[in-house]
Amino acid sequence: MMEYKIEKKSAPSGEDIEVLGATFEEGKPEGEEPGKWRQKLGGRKEKLKYLQTAERYWYGEDWYGSEKRRNPA
């Protein structure tokens, strides 16, 4: 289990507070090289689904996720 680093900082009010530091574990990704999505996906069906989802995301009329605006510009 990882031990958390706690740092003491000064708040705008002037009092000292404890702040949680970095919570990631150092290291490098293992396995396939980054960016080689073809080797990461199993079969033809999975690859086609990946590509169709990407096309819908980039070229579709509807936006998904954080890019969707509630109020049009």
C-alpha positions as CSV (number, residue, x, y, z in Angstrom):
1,M,0.0,0.0,0.0
2,M,1.2,3.5,-0.8
3,E,1.9,6.0,1.9
4,Y,0.4,9.4,1.3
5,K,2.5,12.6,1.4
6,I,0.9,15.4,3.5
7,E,2.3,18.9,3.0
8,K,1.7,21.9,5.2
9,K,0.6,25.0,3.4
10,S,-0.6,28.5,4.3
11,A,-4.2,29.2,3.6
12,P,-5.4,32.6,2.4
13,S,-6.8,33.2,5.9
14,G,-3.3,32.9,7.3
15,E,-3.6,29.6,9.1
16,D,-1.6,26.5,8.3
17,I,-3.4,23.6,6.8
18,E,-2.5,20.1,5.7
19,V,-2.7,19.3,2.0
20,L,-2.5,15.9,0.3
21,G,0.5,15.7,-2.0
22,A,1.0,13.6,-5.1
23,T,-0.9,10.3,-5.1
24,F,0.5,8.5,-8.1
25,E,2.9,5.6,-8.2
26,E,6.0,6.2,-10.3
27,G,6.7,3.8,-13.1
28,K,6.4,3.1,-16.8
29,P,3.6,1.4,-18.8
30,E,4.3,-2.3,-19.5
31,G,3.2,-4.4,-22.4
32,E,2.5,-3.1,-25.9
33,E,4.1,0.1,-27.0
34,P,1.9,3.2,-26.6
35,G,-0.2,4.0,-29.6
36,K,-0.3,0.5,-31.1
37,W,-4.1,0.1,-30.7
38,R,-4.3,-2.6,-33.4
39,Q,-2.3,-5.1,-31.3
40,K,-4.2,-4.2,-28.1
41,L,-7.6,-5.1,-29.5
42,G,-8.5,-8.8,-29.9
43,G,-10.3,-9.4,-33.2
44,R,-11.7,-7.8,-36.2
45,K,-15.0,-7.1,-34.5
46,E,-13.4,-5.1,-31.7
47,K,-11.3,-3.1,-34.1
48,L,-14.3,-2.1,-36.2
49,K,-16.3,-1.1,-33.1
50,Y,-13.3,1.1,-32.0
51,L,-13.1,2.8,-35.3
52,Q,-16.9,3.4,-35.6
53,T,-16.9,4.9,-32.1
54,A,-14.1,7.2,-33.0
55,E,-15.8,8.3,-36.2
56,R,-19.0,9.0,-34.4
57,Y,-17.1,11.0,-31.8
58,W,-15.1,13.2,-34.3
59,Y,-17.5,13.5,-37.3
60,G,-21.0,13.0,-35.8
61,E,-23.5,15.8,-35.4
62,D,-24.0,15.1,-31.7
63,W,-21.2,15.7,-29.2
64,Y,-20.4,13.5,-26.3
65,G,-18.7,14.1,-23.0
66,S,-17.3,17.4,-21.8
67,E,-17.4,19.0,-25.3
68,K,-21.2,19.2,-25.3
69,R,-22.3,22.7,-24.7
70,R,-25.5,23.4,-22.8
71,N,-25.9,26.8,-24.3
72,P,-25.0,27.2,-28.0
73,A,-22.5,30.0,-28.8
